[in-house]
Amino acid sequence: MTEELRPRLRPVELMPVQAEGRELVALHDPDRYAQDTAIVAPEALPLLGLFDGTRTLRDMQVELMRQGASLIPIETLEELTSSLDRCLLLDNERFRQTRAERERAFAEQPVRAAVHAGSAYPAQAEDARAFLDGITGPVEPAPQGVLRRLIAPHIDLRLGADVHGAAGAALRAAGRPDVVVVLGVCHAACEHNFIACRKDFETPFGLVPHDGAFLDRLEARLGADVTRGQIVHQAEHSVEFQALWLAHLWPDDPPALVPFLVGSFHEHILAGTDPGKDDEVARFCEALRATIAEDGRRVLVLASVDLSHMGPRYGHDEGLDEAAEGRLEREDEDVLERMLAGDAEGFFRSVARDENARNVCGVAPIYVTLKVGEGTGRLLRYGQGRIDPESGSVVSYAAMAFED
């Protein structure tokens, strides 16, 4: 078995943790299939890089010795492989079988459950209402026209409460839209760039219905099933947080939801190519714009995104101190200016010029949101949050309104 096995590690996120006084690394599964958390020592990370599906465990031994490491016993490699397999972190038959079973179960569910209720926000309606009212504030901001597009954060609601509250206040002041197209970030591995969910969304305040007819018209234009791979919606928080706001603001009649998760433009960033010339991206933007234009109702496009991700948690050597946070805000200003100008191409170039060194996670949803509308935006609030205070890892985010 050892001679034949060529383990392949699934995409994981590395998160520094402390255990028993040691600095360790947790392997987080963004797809949330992992049943347990695998924790390894930092010195094991080069070894994990060899879990690419091309090497046997014996090959790994040889490669590590070639790199100057001492011989690792084959039993240690077998134990690590078994641990990763047990956590469903290996791309193998056991994982694929589990994924297929979960996909079938999710497809049969008429409602997308509120999986983050009770952790990211209160699960009980009364508590959730008090929490959201508390971060929104009593003051109604003055709308400067009909709200057509909104950029809102998807950071943890408690950490980014002030910016979440600014977006929520703008929604409340603008009045109830009929339809809200939410473009969330697909943090998991996405098979396609644009994945819809044909399910109503559960919240502590009741269900937010999805707009199947809108999706039908959009699919007819695209000539493709946009719900392929919708299992990625099961654990993703970026649409769920916006459904929560819609149900909170209009509990008796929440707007119809068109929930999308959008994949990464990473390949365009690395290649320096314009995503607008990508056939899939161009066709989706045009189809969404046309579907909105023909709809007689008031349609809001809402990008649920964050901006920069800095610090050891996101692959950087050092965390941010107060001075570095100030530099990050100045660096974010260039991106924000292009967003406010409604300049999708300029926004993308600003992010791509250093190959997205700041790890802006909302590139694709922001780009599409800027492309499907016209006019300039208004910055409601910008913020930064220490997602991991011990390591100094920081996330930035903003709320922005586009009105006419």
Contacts in CASP RR format, 6 or more apart in sequence:
PFRMAT RR
TARGET T0000
AUTHOR 0000-0000-0000
METHOD contacts of the structure
MODEL  1
MTEELRPRLRPVELMPVQAEGRELVALHDPDRYAQDTAIVAPEALPLLGL
FDGTRTLRDMQVELMRQGASLIPIETLEELTSSLDRCLLLDNERFRQTRA
ERERAFAEQPVRAAVHAGSAYPAQAEDARAFLDGITGPVEPAPQGVLRRL
IAPHIDLRLGADVHGAAGAALRAAGRPDVVVVLGVCHAACEHNFIACRKD
FETPFGLVPHDGAFLDRLEARLGADVTRGQIVHQAEHSVEFQALWLAHLW
PDDPPALVPFLVGSFHEHILAGTDPGKDDEVARFCEALRATIAEDGRRVL
VLASVDLSHMGPRYGHDEGLDEAAEGRLEREDEDVLERMLAGDAEGFFRS
VARDENARNVCGVAPIYVTLKVGEGTGRLLRYGQGRIDPESGSVVSYAAM
AFED
2 56 0 8 1.000
2 57 0 8 1.000
2 58 0 8 1.000
2 74 0 8 1.000
2 78 0 8 1.000
3 56 0 8 1.000
3 58 0 8 1.000
4 56 0 8 1.000
5 56 0 8 1.000
5 57 0 8 1.000
5 81 0 8 1.000
6 53 0 8 1.000
6 54 0 8 1.000
6 55 0 8 1.000
6 56 0 8 1.000
7 51 0 8 1.000
7 53 0 8 1.000
7 57 0 8 1.000
7 81 0 8 1.000
7 84 0 8 1.000
7 85 0 8 1.000
7 90 0 8 1.000
7 92 0 8 1.000
8 51 0 8 1.000
8 52 0 8 1.000
8 53 0 8 1.000
8 90 0 8 1.000
8 91 0 8 1.000
8 92 0 8 1.000
9 48 0 8 1.000
9 49 0 8 1.000
9 51 0 8 1.000
9 52 0 8 1.000
9 84 0 8 1.000
9 89 0 8 1.000
9 90 0 8 1.000
9 91 0 8 1.000
10 29 0 8 1.000
10 31 0 8 1.000
10 88 0 8 1.000
10 89 0 8 1.000
10 90 0 8 1.000
10 91 0 8 1.000
10 95 0 8 1.000
10 189 0 8 1.000
11 30 0 8 1.000
11 31 0 8 1.000
11 189 0 8 1.000
12 27 0 8 1.000
12 28 0 8 1.000
12 29 0 8 1.000
12 30 0 8 1.000
12 89 0 8 1.000
13 27 0 8 1.000
13 28 0 8 1.000
13 29 0 8 1.000
13 30 0 8 1.000
14 25 0 8 1.000
14 26 0 8 1.000
14 27 0 8 1.000
14 28 0 8 1.000
14 45 0 8 1.000
14 313 0 8 1.000
14 315 0 8 1.000
15 25 0 8 1.000
15 26 0 8 1.000
15 28 0 8 1.000
15 313 0 8 1.000
15 388 0 8 1.000
16 23 0 8 1.000
16 24 0 8 1.000
16 25 0 8 1.000
16 26 0 8 1.000
16 312 0 8 1.000
16 313 0 8 1.000
16 388 0 8 1.000
16 390 0 8 1.000
16 391 0 8 1.000
17 23 0 8 1.000
17 24 0 8 1.000
17 25 0 8 1.000
17 26 0 8 1.000
17 39 0 8 1.000
18 24 0 8 1.000
18 390 0 8 1.000
19 39 0 8 1.000
22 41 0 8 1.000
23 42 0 8 1.000
24 39 0 8 1.000
24 40 0 8 1.000
24 41 0 8 1.000
24 42 0 8 1.000
25 39 0 8 1.000
25 40 0 8 1.000
25 41 0 8 1.000
25 42 0 8 1.000
25 44 0 8 1.000
25 45 0 8 1.000
26 37 0 8 1.000
26 38 0 8 1.000
26 39 0 8 1.000
27 34 0 8 1.000
27 37 0 8 1.000
27 38 0 8 1.000
27 39 0 8 1.000
27 40 0 8 1.000
27 48 0 8 1.000
27 84 0 8 1.000
27 87 0 8 1.000
27 89 0 8 1.000
28 34 0 8 1.000
28 37 0 8 1.000
29 87 0 8 1.000
29 88 0 8 1.000
29 89 0 8 1.000
30 187 0 8 1.000
30 188 0 8 1.000
30 189 0 8 1.000
31 188 0 8 1.000
31 189 0 8 1.000
31 232 0 8 1.000
31 235 0 8 1.000
32 188 0 8 1.000
32 234 0 8 1.000
32 235 0 8 1.000
33 88 0 8 1.000
33 95 0 8 1.000
33 98 0 8 1.000
33 99 0 8 1.000
33 102 0 8 1.000
34 87 0 8 1.000
34 88 0 8 1.000
34 89 0 8 1.000
35 86 0 8 1.000
35 87 0 8 1.000
35 88 0 8 1.000
36 86 0 8 1.000
36 87 0 8 1.000
37 87 0 8 1.000
38 83 0 8 1.000
38 84 0 8 1.000
38 87 0 8 1.000
38 89 0 8 1.000
40 48 0 8 1.000
40 80 0 8 1.000
44 80 0 8 1.000
46 64 0 8 1.000
46 67 0 8 1.000
46 69 0 8 1.000
47 60 0 8 1.000
47 64 0 8 1.000
47 72 0 8 1.000
47 77 0 8 1.000
47 80 0 8 1.000
50 59 0 8 1.000
50 60 0 8 1.000
50 63 0 8 1.000
50 64 0 8 1.000
51 60 0 8 1.000
51 84 0 8 1.000
51 90 0 8 1.000
53 91 0 8 1.000
55 63 0 8 1.000
57 74 0 8 1.000
57 77 0 8 1.000
57 78 0 8 1.000
57 81 0 8 1.000
58 74 0 8 1.000
60 72 0 8 1.000
60 77 0 8 1.000
61 71 0 8 1.000
61 72 0 8 1.000
61 74 0 8 1.000
61 77 0 8 1.000
64 72 0 8 1.000
65 71 0 8 1.000
81 90 0 8 1.000
84 90 0 8 1.000
85 92 0 8 1.000
85 94 0 8 1.000
88 94 0 8 1.000
88 95 0 8 1.000
88 98 0 8 1.000
89 95 0 8 1.000
99 231 0 8 1.000
102 231 0 8 1.000
102 234 0 8 1.000
103 229 0 8 1.000
103 231 0 8 1.000
106 230 0 8 1.000
106 231 0 8 1.000
106 234 0 8 1.000
107 230 0 8 1.000
107 231 0 8 1.000
109 199 0 8 1.000
110 199 0 8 1.000
110 200 0 8 1.000
111 199 0 8 1.000
111 200 0 8 1.000
111 201 0 8 1.000
111 202 0 8 1.000
111 207 0 8 1.000
112 197 0 8 1.000
112 199 0 8 1.000
112 200 0 8 1.000
112 201 0 8 1.000
112 202 0 8 1.000
112 233 0 8 1.000
112 234 0 8 1.000
112 240 0 8 1.000
112 259 0 8 1.000
113 202 0 8 1.000
113 234 0 8 1.000
114 123 0 8 1.000
114 201 0 8 1.000
114 202 0 8 1.000
114 203 0 8 1.000
114 204 0 8 1.000
114 240 0 8 1.000
114 244 0 8 1.000
115 234 0 8 1.000
115 235 0 8 1.000
115 240 0 8 1.000
116 237 0 8 1.000
116 240 0 8 1.000
116 241 0 8 1.000
117 123 0 8 1.000
117 128 0 8 1.000
117 203 0 8 1.000
117 204 0 8 1.000
120 156 0 8 1.000
120 157 0 8 1.000
120 158 0 8 1.000
120 237 0 8 1.000
120 241 0 8 1.000
121 128 0 8 1.000
121 131 0 8 1.000
121 132 0 8 1.000
121 157 0 8 1.000
121 158 0 8 1.000
121 204 0 8 1.000
121 241 0 8 1.000
121 244 0 8 1.000
122 128 0 8 1.000
122 130 0 8 1.000
122 131 0 8 1.000
122 204 0 8 1.000
123 204 0 8 1.000
124 204 0 8 1.000
125 204 0 8 1.000
125 205 0 8 1.000
125 206 0 8 1.000
127 204 0 8 1.000
128 203 0 8 1.000
128 204 0 8 1.000
128 205 0 8 1.000
128 244 0 8 1.000
128 248 0 8 1.000
129 205 0 8 1.000
129 248 0 8 1.000
131 157 0 8 1.000
132 165 0 8 1.000
132 244 0 8 1.000
132 245 0 8 1.000
132 248 0 8 1.000
135 157 0 8 1.000
135 161 0 8 1.000
135 162 0 8 1.000
135 164 0 8 1.000
135 165 0 8 1.000
136 165 0 8 1.000
136 168 0 8 1.000
136 169 0 8 1.000
136 172 0 8 1.000
137 165 0 8 1.000
137 169 0 8 1.000
139 169 0 8 1.000
140 169 0 8 1.000
140 172 0 8 1.000
140 173 0 8 1.000
141 166 0 8 1.000
141 169 0 8 1.000
141 170 0 8 1.000
141 173 0 8 1.000
141 380 0 8 1.000
142 173 0 8 1.000
143 170 0 8 1.000
143 173 0 8 1.000
143 174 0 8 1.000
143 403 0 8 1.000
144 378 0 8 1.000
144 401 0 8 1.000
144 403 0 8 1.000
145 174 0 8 1.000
145 403 0 8 1.000
145 404 0 8 1.000
146 174 0 8 1.000
146 298 0 8 1.000
146 403 0 8 1.000
146 404 0 8 1.000
147 170 0 8 1.000
147 171 0 8 1.000
147 174 0 8 1.000
147 175 0 8 1.000
147 177 0 8 1.000
147 300 0 8 1.000
147 401 0 8 1.000
147 402 0 8 1.000
147 403 0 8 1.000
148 299 0 8 1.000
148 300 0 8 1.000
148 301 0 8 1.000
148 373 0 8 1.000
148 402 0 8 1.000
148 403 0 8 1.000
148 404 0 8 1.000
149 300 0 8 1.000
149 301 0 8 1.000
149 302 0 8 1.000
149 303 0 8 1.000
149 369 0 8 1.000
149 372 0 8 1.000
149 373 0 8 1.000
149 401 0 8 1.000
149 402 0 8 1.000
150 167 0 8 1.000
150 170 0 8 1.000
150 171 0 8 1.000
150 300 0 8 1.000
150 301 0 8 1.000
150 302 0 8 1.000
150 303 0 8 1.000
150 399 0 8 1.000
150 400 0 8 1.000
150 401 0 8 1.000
150 402 0 8 1.000
151 167 0 8 1.000
151 302 0 8 1.000
151 303 0 8 1.000
151 305 0 8 1.000
151 339 0 8 1.000
151 366 0 8 1.000
151 369 0 8 1.000
151 398 0 8 1.000
151 399 0 8 1.000
151 400 0 8 1.000
151 401 0 8 1.000
152 163 0 8 1.000
152 164 0 8 1.000
152 167 0 8 1.000
152 168 0 8 1.000
152 242 0 8 1.000
152 245 0 8 1.000
152 302 0 8 1.000
152 303 0 8 1.000
152 304 0 8 1.000
152 305 0 8 1.000
152 399 0 8 1.000
153 160 0 8 1.000
153 163 0 8 1.000
153 164 0 8 1.000
153 167 0 8 1.000
153 304 0 8 1.000
153 305 0 8 1.000
153 306 0 8 1.000
153 397 0 8 1.000
153 398 0 8 1.000
153 399 0 8 1.000
154 184 0 8 1.000
154 185 0 8 1.000
154 237 0 8 1.000
154 238 0 8 1.000
154 241 0 8 1.000
154 242 0 8 1.000
154 304 0 8 1.000
154 305 0 8 1.000
154 306 0 8 1.000
154 397 0 8 1.000
155 163 0 8 1.000
155 164 0 8 1.000
155 306 0 8 1.000
155 385 0 8 1.000
155 387 0 8 1.000
155 395 0 8 1.000
155 397 0 8 1.000
156 387 0 8 1.000
157 164 0 8 1.000
157 241 0 8 1.000
159 385 0 8 1.000
159 386 0 8 1.000
159 387 0 8 1.000
159 395 0 8 1.000
160 383 0 8 1.000
160 385 0 8 1.000
160 397 0 8 1.000
162 381 0 8 1.000
162 383 0 8 1.000
163 380 0 8 1.000
163 381 0 8 1.000
163 382 0 8 1.000
163 383 0 8 1.000
163 397 0 8 1.000
163 398 0 8 1.000
163 399 0 8 1.000
164 241 0 8 1.000
164 399 0 8 1.000
165 381 0 8 1.000
165 399 0 8 1.000
166 380 0 8 1.000
166 381 0 8 1.000
166 399 0 8 1.000
167 245 0 8 1.000
167 380 0 8 1.000
167 381 0 8 1.000
167 399 0 8 1.000
168 245 0 8 1.000
168 249 0 8 1.000
168 399 0 8 1.000
169 380 0 8 1.000
170 380 0 8 1.000
170 399 0 8 1.000
170 401 0 8 1.000
171 245 0 8 1.000
171 246 0 8 1.000
171 249 0 8 1.000
172 249 0 8 1.000
174 401 0 8 1.000
174 403 0 8 1.000
176 249 0 8 1.000
176 250 0 8 1.000
176 253 0 8 1.000
176 255 0 8 1.000
177 255 0 8 1.000
177 298 0 8 1.000
177 299 0 8 1.000
177 300 0 8 1.000
178 255 0 8 1.000
178 256 0 8 1.000
178 297 0 8 1.000
178 298 0 8 1.000
178 299 0 8 1.000
179 211 0 8 1.000
179 214 0 8 1.000
179 255 0 8 1.000
179 256 0 8 1.000
179 257 0 8 1.000
179 258 0 8 1.000
179 295 0 8 1.000
179 297 0 8 1.000
179 298 0 8 1.000
179 299 0 8 1.000
179 300 0 8 1.000
180 242 0 8 1.000
180 246 0 8 1.000
180 255 0 8 1.000
180 256 0 8 1.000
180 257 0 8 1.000
180 258 0 8 1.000
180 299 0 8 1.000
180 300 0 8 1.000
180 301 0 8 1.000
180 302 0 8 1.000
181 214 0 8 1.000
181 258 0 8 1.000
181 260 0 8 1.000
181 288 0 8 1.000
181 292 0 8 1.000
181 299 0 8 1.000
181 300 0 8 1.000
181 301 0 8 1.000
181 302 0 8 1.000
182 238 0 8 1.000
182 239 0 8 1.000
182 242 0 8 1.000
182 243 0 8 1.000
182 257 0 8 1.000
182 258 0 8 1.000
182 259 0 8 1.000
182 260 0 8 1.000
182 302 0 8 1.000
182 304 0 8 1.000
183 260 0 8 1.000
183 262 0 8 1.000
183 301 0 8 1.000
183 302 0 8 1.000
183 303 0 8 1.000
183 304 0 8 1.000
183 365 0 8 1.000
183 368 0 8 1.000
183 369 0 8 1.000
184 236 0 8 1.000
184 238 0 8 1.000
184 239 0 8 1.000
184 242 0 8 1.000
184 260 0 8 1.000
184 261 0 8 1.000
184 262 0 8 1.000
184 303 0 8 1.000
184 304 0 8 1.000
184 305 0 8 1.000
184 365 0 8 1.000
185 236 0 8 1.000
185 238 0 8 1.000
185 261 0 8 1.000
185 262 0 8 1.000
185 263 0 8 1.000
185 304 0 8 1.000
185 305 0 8 1.000
185 306 0 8 1.000
185 361 0 8 1.000
185 362 0 8 1.000
185 364 0 8 1.000
185 365 0 8 1.000
186 195 0 8 1.000
186 232 0 8 1.000
186 236 0 8 1.000
186 261 0 8 1.000
186 262 0 8 1.000
186 263 0 8 1.000
186 264 0 8 1.000
187 236 0 8 1.000
187 238 0 8 1.000
187 361 0 8 1.000
188 232 0 8 1.000
188 235 0 8 1.000
188 236 0 8 1.000
190 229 0 8 1.000
190 232 0 8 1.000
190 261 0 8 1.000
190 263 0 8 1.000
190 264 0 8 1.000
191 228 0 8 1.000
191 229 0 8 1.000
192 226 0 8 1.000
192 228 0 8 1.000
192 229 0 8 1.000
192 263 0 8 1.000
192 280 0 8 1.000
193 262 0 8 1.000
193 263 0 8 1.000
193 280 0 8 1.000
193 281 0 8 1.000
193 284 0 8 1.000
193 364 0 8 1.000
194 226 0 8 1.000
194 260 0 8 1.000
194 261 0 8 1.000
194 262 0 8 1.000
194 263 0 8 1.000
194 280 0 8 1.000
194 284 0 8 1.000
195 226 0 8 1.000
195 227 0 8 1.000
195 228 0 8 1.000
195 229 0 8 1.000
195 230 0 8 1.000
195 232 0 8 1.000
195 233 0 8 1.000
195 260 0 8 1.000
195 261 0 8 1.000
195 262 0 8 1.000
195 263 0 8 1.000
196 215 0 8 1.000
196 218 0 8 1.000
196 226 0 8 1.000
196 227 0 8 1.000
196 230 0 8 1.000
196 258 0 8 1.000
196 259 0 8 1.000
196 260 0 8 1.000
197 210 0 8 1.000
197 227 0 8 1.000
197 230 0 8 1.000
197 233 0 8 1.000
197 239 0 8 1.000
197 259 0 8 1.000
197 260 0 8 1.000
197 261 0 8 1.000
198 210 0 8 1.000
198 212 0 8 1.000
198 215 0 8 1.000
198 227 0 8 1.000
198 230 0 8 1.000
199 210 0 8 1.000
199 230 0 8 1.000
199 233 0 8 1.000
199 259 0 8 1.000
200 207 0 8 1.000
200 208 0 8 1.000
200 209 0 8 1.000
200 210 0 8 1.000
200 257 0 8 1.000
201 207 0 8 1.000
201 208 0 8 1.000
201 210 0 8 1.000
201 239 0 8 1.000
201 240 0 8 1.000
201 243 0 8 1.000
201 257 0 8 1.000
201 259 0 8 1.000
203 243 0 8 1.000
203 244 0 8 1.000
203 247 0 8 1.000
203 248 0 8 1.000
204 244 0 8 1.000
204 247 0 8 1.000
205 244 0 8 1.000
205 247 0 8 1.000
205 248 0 8 1.000
205 251 0 8 1.000
205 254 0 8 1.000
206 247 0 8 1.000
206 251 0 8 1.000
207 247 0 8 1.000
207 254 0 8 1.000
208 243 0 8 1.000
208 246 0 8 1.000
208 247 0 8 1.000
208 254 0 8 1.000
208 255 0 8 1.000
208 257 0 8 1.000
209 254 0 8 1.000
209 256 0 8 1.000
209 257 0 8 1.000
210 256 0 8 1.000
210 257 0 8 1.000
210 258 0 8 1.000
210 259 0 8 1.000
211 256 0 8 1.000
211 257 0 8 1.000
211 258 0 8 1.000
212 258 0 8 1.000
214 256 0 8 1.000
214 258 0 8 1.000
214 291 0 8 1.000
214 295 0 8 1.000
215 226 0 8 1.000
215 227 0 8 1.000
215 258 0 8 1.000
217 291 0 8 1.000
217 294 0 8 1.000
217 295 0 8 1.000
218 226 0 8 1.000
218 258 0 8 1.000
218 287 0 8 1.000
218 288 0 8 1.000
218 291 0 8 1.000
219 225 0 8 1.000
219 226 0 8 1.000
221 286 0 8 1.000
221 287 0 8 1.000
221 290 0 8 1.000
221 291 0 8 1.000
222 283 0 8 1.000
222 284 0 8 1.000
222 287 0 8 1.000
226 260 0 8 1.000
232 261 0 8 1.000
233 239 0 8 1.000
233 259 0 8 1.000
233 261 0 8 1.000
236 261 0 8 1.000
238 261 0 8 1.000
238 304 0 8 1.000
238 305 0 8 1.000
239 257 0 8 1.000
239 259 0 8 1.000
239 260 0 8 1.000
239 261 0 8 1.000
239 304 0 8 1.000
241 304 0 8 1.000
242 302 0 8 1.000
242 304 0 8 1.000
243 257 0 8 1.000
243 259 0 8 1.000
246 254 0 8 1.000
246 255 0 8 1.000
246 257 0 8 1.000
247 254 0 8 1.000
255 300 0 8 1.000
262 364 0 8 1.000
262 365 0 8 1.000
262 368 0 8 1.000
263 364 0 8 1.000
264 363 0 8 1.000
264 364 0 8 1.000
265 275 0 8 1.000
265 281 0 8 1.000
265 348 0 8 1.000
265 363 0 8 1.000
265 364 0 8 1.000
265 367 0 8 1.000
266 356 0 8 1.000
267 273 0 8 1.000
268 274 0 8 1.000
268 275 0 8 1.000
268 278 0 8 1.000
268 348 0 8 1.000
268 352 0 8 1.000
269 351 0 8 1.000
269 352 0 8 1.000
269 355 0 8 1.000
269 356 0 8 1.000
269 363 0 8 1.000
270 355 0 8 1.000
272 352 0 8 1.000
274 345 0 8 1.000
274 348 0 8 1.000
275 281 0 8 1.000
275 348 0 8 1.000
275 364 0 8 1.000
275 367 0 8 1.000
276 282 0 8 1.000
276 285 0 8 1.000
276 344 0 8 1.000
276 345 0 8 1.000
276 367 0 8 1.000
276 371 0 8 1.000
281 367 0 8 1.000
281 368 0 8 1.000
284 368 0 8 1.000
285 368 0 8 1.000
285 371 0 8 1.000
285 372 0 8 1.000
288 301 0 8 1.000
288 368 0 8 1.000
288 372 0 8 1.000
289 371 0 8 1.000
289 372 0 8 1.000
289 373 0 8 1.000
292 299 0 8 1.000
292 301 0 8 1.000
292 372 0 8 1.000
301 369 0 8 1.000
301 372 0 8 1.000
301 373 0 8 1.000
302 369 0 8 1.000
303 362 0 8 1.000
303 365 0 8 1.000
303 366 0 8 1.000
303 368 0 8 1.000
303 369 0 8 1.000
304 365 0 8 1.000
305 361 0 8 1.000
305 362 0 8 1.000
305 365 0 8 1.000
305 366 0 8 1.000
305 397 0 8 1.000
306 361 0 8 1.000
306 362 0 8 1.000
306 395 0 8 1.000
306 396 0 8 1.000
306 397 0 8 1.000
307 332 0 8 1.000
307 335 0 8 1.000
307 358 0 8 1.000
307 360 0 8 1.000
307 361 0 8 1.000
307 362 0 8 1.000
307 395 0 8 1.000
307 396 0 8 1.000
307 397 0 8 1.000
307 398 0 8 1.000
308 328 0 8 1.000
308 331 0 8 1.000
308 332 0 8 1.000
308 358 0 8 1.000
308 359 0 8 1.000
308 360 0 8 1.000
308 394 0 8 1.000
308 395 0 8 1.000
308 396 0 8 1.000
309 358 0 8 1.000
309 359 0 8 1.000
309 360 0 8 1.000
309 361 0 8 1.000
309 387 0 8 1.000
309 393 0 8 1.000
309 394 0 8 1.000
309 395 0 8 1.000
310 316 0 8 1.000
310 319 0 8 1.000
310 320 0 8 1.000
310 324 0 8 1.000
310 328 0 8 1.000
310 358 0 8 1.000
310 359 0 8 1.000
310 393 0 8 1.000
310 394 0 8 1.000
310 395 0 8 1.000
310 396 0 8 1.000
311 318 0 8 1.000
311 319 0 8 1.000
311 320 0 8 1.000
311 391 0 8 1.000
311 392 0 8 1.000
311 393 0 8 1.000
311 394 0 8 1.000
312 318 0 8 1.000
312 319 0 8 1.000
312 388 0 8 1.000
312 391 0 8 1.000
312 392 0 8 1.000
312 393 0 8 1.000
313 387 0 8 1.000
313 388 0 8 1.000
313 391 0 8 1.000
313 393 0 8 1.000
314 359 0 8 1.000
314 393 0 8 1.000
319 391 0 8 1.000
319 392 0 8 1.000
319 393 0 8 1.000
319 394 0 8 1.000
320 328 0 8 1.000
320 392 0 8 1.000
320 393 0 8 1.000
320 394 0 8 1.000
321 392 0 8 1.000
325 384 0 8 1.000
325 394 0 8 1.000
328 358 0 8 1.000
328 384 0 8 1.000
328 394 0 8 1.000
328 396 0 8 1.000
329 382 0 8 1.000
329 384 0 8 1.000
329 396 0 8 1.000
331 358 0 8 1.000
332 358 0 8 1.000
332 382 0 8 1.000
332 396 0 8 1.000
332 398 0 8 1.000
334 350 0 8 1.000
335 347 0 8 1.000
335 350 0 8 1.000
335 351 0 8 1.000
335 360 0 8 1.000
336 379 0 8 1.000
336 382 0 8 1.000
336 398 0 8 1.000
336 400 0 8 1.000
338 346 0 8 1.000
338 347 0 8 1.000
338 350 0 8 1.000
339 347 0 8 1.000
339 366 0 8 1.000
339 370 0 8 1.000
339 377 0 8 1.000
339 398 0 8 1.000
339 400 0 8 1.000
340 376 0 8 1.000
340 377 0 8 1.000
340 378 0 8 1.000
340 379 0 8 1.000
340 400 0 8 1.000
341 376 0 8 1.000
341 377 0 8 1.000
342 370 0 8 1.000
342 375 0 8 1.000
342 376 0 8 1.000
342 377 0 8 1.000
342 402 0 8 1.000
343 370 0 8 1.000
344 367 0 8 1.000
344 370 0 8 1.000
344 371 0 8 1.000
347 366 0 8 1.000
347 367 0 8 1.000
347 370 0 8 1.000
348 363 0 8 1.000
348 367 0 8 1.000
351 358 0 8 1.000
351 360 0 8 1.000
351 363 0 8 1.000
356 363 0 8 1.000
373 402 0 8 1.000
374 404 0 8 1.000
375 402 0 8 1.000
375 404 0 8 1.000
376 402 0 8 1.000
377 400 0 8 1.000
377 401 0 8 1.000
377 402 0 8 1.000
377 403 0 8 1.000
378 400 0 8 1.000
378 401 0 8 1.000
378 402 0 8 1.000
378 403 0 8 1.000
379 398 0 8 1.000
379 399 0 8 1.000
379 400 0 8 1.000
380 398 0 8 1.000
380 399 0 8 1.000
380 400 0 8 1.000
380 401 0 8 1.000
381 398 0 8 1.000
381 399 0 8 1.000
382 396 0 8 1.000
382 397 0 8 1.000
382 398 0 8 1.000
383 396 0 8 1.000
383 397 0 8 1.000
383 398 0 8 1.000
384 394 0 8 1.000
384 395 0 8 1.000
384 396 0 8 1.000
384 397 0 8 1.000
385 394 0 8 1.000
385 395 0 8 1.000
385 396 0 8 1.000
385 397 0 8 1.000
386 392 0 8 1.000
386 393 0 8 1.000
386 394 0 8 1.000
387 393 0 8 1.000
387 394 0 8 1.000
387 395 0 8 1.000
END
